[in-house]
Amino acid sequence: MEMHLEEKEPSLLRRVVKNRLEELRQEVRHDKNSESRAYLKHKENILNHILAKFPELDEKAHVKGYIVPDK
């Protein structure tokens, strides 16, 4: 599958995936059910694989021009 993203979309998508990965890690730590933990770890591996496909990029590129500096 190929995906073509606009200029600011990769940074937001990467940020969303990283946030979900962090949430999953918390879920794995707190889950006592071995089957559920195994599934969560499986999802964690998939997200890590997705992140590996992104080049290092400015994760804040999607907010440039939209954040108003503090006065």
Summary of the structure (lengths in Angstrom):
residues: 71
radius of gyration: 15.6
end to end distance: 45.2
largest distance: 51.1
contacts: 137
relative contact order: 0.19
helix: 62%
strand: 0%
